[in-house]
Amino acid sequence: MFRFTPYESDCVDDRIDRRSLSDSPIAYTVSNRQLFIRFSVRYSRLVSKMHTRQTNKSIIHTFSESIRRTAPGSTQDLLSEYYHNDIVWHGPSPINTLRGRDELRNEFWDPFLEAFPDLQKDDYILFAGEFDGDEWVCATGNFVGTFENDWLNVRRQTR
């Protein structure tokens, strides 16, 4: 098992209290070329305050479903629809902080989907609220996919 201490935050500024980030580890295991990643994601300032919280959760769920239909190298449209151009994204080491939608696509999503071309993002908890005048959505769940190509210096399994 490989253990990360990541945090993904889809917000456009750095007002997040990151003292709790180390309390939210991501773990993934590779067994028989299958990837299982547990994740916890907080989407902040991603969605409009005009929407209800249920609608906001639906937007995030639709994003998760869209990942299944996105091929490596074709993430630009998906990311344009769901991420702000000036995103500051905090992910697992060795990726760490990425700034801007292009960097997020080139450094995370394209390599991730290249390594796991049949990737699924399964949310098992979605909840929403308001903090400091902004609406937010939080998701936790699993990434599941077949480990077809090396990723983050981890060799794909050949058995």
C-alpha positions as CSV (number, residue, x, y, z in Angstrom):
1,M,0.0,0.0,0.0
2,F,1.3,3.5,-0.9
3,R,0.2,6.3,1.4
4,F,-0.3,9.9,0.4
5,T,-1.2,12.9,2.4
6,P,-3.0,15.0,-0.3
7,Y,-5.7,17.5,-0.4
8,E,-7.6,18.6,-3.4
9,S,-9.2,22.0,-3.2
10,D,-11.0,23.5,-6.1
11,C,-10.9,27.0,-4.9
12,V,-9.6,30.2,-6.5
13,D,-7.8,31.5,-3.5
14,D,-5.7,30.3,-0.5
15,R,-8.1,31.1,2.3
16,I,-8.3,27.4,3.3
17,D,-7.1,26.4,6.8
18,R,-4.6,23.7,5.8
19,R,-3.8,22.7,9.4
20,S,-6.2,19.8,9.0
21,L,-4.8,18.6,5.7
22,S,-2.5,16.0,7.2
23,D,-5.6,14.4,8.9
24,S,-7.1,13.5,5.4
25,P,-4.7,10.9,3.9
26,I,-5.3,9.2,0.6
27,A,-4.4,5.6,0.3
28,Y,-4.2,3.5,-2.8
29,T,-3.4,-0.2,-3.4
30,V,-2.5,-1.9,-6.5
31,S,-3.6,-5.5,-6.8
32,N,-3.7,-7.5,-10.0
33,R,-3.3,-4.2,-11.9
34,Q,-6.4,-2.7,-10.3
35,L,-6.2,0.6,-8.6
36,F,-8.2,1.5,-5.5
37,I,-7.8,5.0,-4.2
38,R,-9.7,6.5,-1.3
39,F,-10.2,10.2,-1.6
40,S,-11.7,13.1,0.2
41,V,-12.3,16.3,-1.8
42,R,-13.6,19.7,-0.8
43,Y,-15.0,21.8,-3.7
44,S,-15.1,25.4,-2.6
45,R,-16.2,28.4,-4.6
46,L,-16.7,26.1,-7.5
47,V,-20.4,26.4,-7.7
48,S,-22.7,29.4,-7.9
49,K,-24.6,30.6,-4.8
50,M,-27.7,30.7,-7.1
51,H,-28.0,26.9,-7.0
52,T,-29.4,25.0,-4.2
53,R,-27.1,22.7,-2.2
54,Q,-28.7,19.7,-3.9
55,T,-28.0,21.2,-7.3
56,N,-24.4,21.8,-6.2
57,K,-24.0,18.2,-5.2
58,S,-25.5,17.1,-8.5
59,I,-22.9,19.2,-10.4
60,I,-20.1,17.4,-8.5
61,H,-21.7,14.0,-9.1
62,T,-22.0,14.8,-12.8
63,F,-18.3,15.7,-12.9
64,S,-17.5,12.3,-11.3
65,E,-19.6,10.5,-13.9
66,S,-17.9,12.5,-16.7
67,I,-14.5,11.2,-15.7
68,R,-15.5,7.7,-16.9
69,R,-16.1,9.1,-20.4
70,T,-12.9,11.2,-20.6
71,A,-10.0,9.8,-22.5
72,P,-6.4,10.6,-21.7
73,G,-5.4,13.8,-23.5
74,S,-9.0,15.0,-23.9
75,T,-9.5,16.5,-20.5
76,Q,-9.5,20.1,-21.7
77,D,-13.3,20.3,-22.2
78,L,-14.0,18.5,-19.0
79,L,-11.8,20.8,-16.9
80,S,-13.0,23.9,-18.7
81,E,-16.6,23.0,-17.6
82,Y,-15.8,22.2,-13.9
83,Y,-12.6,24.1,-12.9
84,H,-11.9,27.8,-12.7
85,N,-9.0,28.9,-15.0
86,D,-7.1,30.3,-12.0
87,I,-7.6,27.2,-9.8
88,V,-5.1,26.5,-7.0
89,W,-5.2,22.7,-6.5
90,H,-3.6,20.9,-3.6
91,G,-2.9,17.3,-4.3
92,P,-0.8,14.3,-3.1
93,S,2.9,14.4,-2.9
94,P,4.9,14.4,-5.3
95,I,2.3,16.5,-7.2
96,N,1.6,19.0,-4.4
97,T,0.2,22.4,-5.4
98,L,-0.8,23.1,-9.0
99,R,-1.8,26.5,-10.3
100,G,-4.1,27.0,-13.2
101,R,-6.3,24.7,-15.2
102,D,-3.5,24.0,-17.8
103,E,-1.0,22.9,-15.1
104,L,-3.7,20.8,-13.4
105,R,-4.5,19.1,-16.7
106,N,-0.8,18.5,-17.7
107,E,0.5,17.5,-14.3
108,F,-2.4,15.5,-12.9
109,W,-5.4,14.6,-15.0
110,D,-3.8,13.6,-18.3
111,P,-1.0,11.5,-16.6
112,F,-3.6,10.0,-14.2
113,L,-6.0,9.0,-17.0
114,E,-3.1,7.7,-19.1
115,A,-2.0,5.4,-16.3
116,F,-5.6,4.3,-15.5
117,P,-7.6,4.7,-18.8
118,D,-10.8,3.1,-17.4
119,L,-10.8,5.2,-14.3
120,Q,-14.0,5.6,-12.3
121,K,-14.6,8.2,-9.6
122,D,-17.2,6.9,-7.3
123,D,-18.5,9.3,-4.7
124,Y,-20.1,7.6,-1.7
125,I,-20.7,10.7,0.4
126,L,-21.6,14.2,-1.0
127,F,-22.5,17.0,1.4
128,A,-22.8,20.7,1.0
129,G,-23.0,23.9,3.1
130,E,-22.1,27.5,3.4
131,F,-19.1,29.1,5.0
132,D,-18.1,32.7,5.1
133,G,-20.7,33.6,2.5
134,D,-19.5,30.9,0.0
135,E,-21.3,27.7,-1.0
136,W,-19.2,24.5,-0.9
137,V,-19.5,20.8,-1.7
138,C,-17.4,18.0,-0.1
139,A,-17.0,14.6,-1.6
140,T,-15.4,11.4,-0.4
141,G,-15.2,8.1,-2.3
142,N,-12.9,6.0,-4.4
143,F,-11.0,6.1,-7.7
144,V,-11.0,2.7,-9.3
145,G,-9.2,1.7,-12.5
146,T,-6.8,-0.7,-14.2
147,F,-3.1,0.3,-13.8
148,E,-2.1,0.2,-17.5
149,N,0.9,2.7,-17.5
150,D,3.4,3.9,-15.0
151,W,2.3,6.8,-12.8
152,L,4.3,8.9,-10.3
153,N,7.3,6.7,-10.7
154,V,5.2,3.6,-9.7
155,R,5.7,0.8,-12.2
156,R,2.5,-0.7,-13.6
157,Q,1.8,-4.3,-12.5
158,T,2.3,-6.9,-15.2
159,R,0.7,-9.9,-13.6
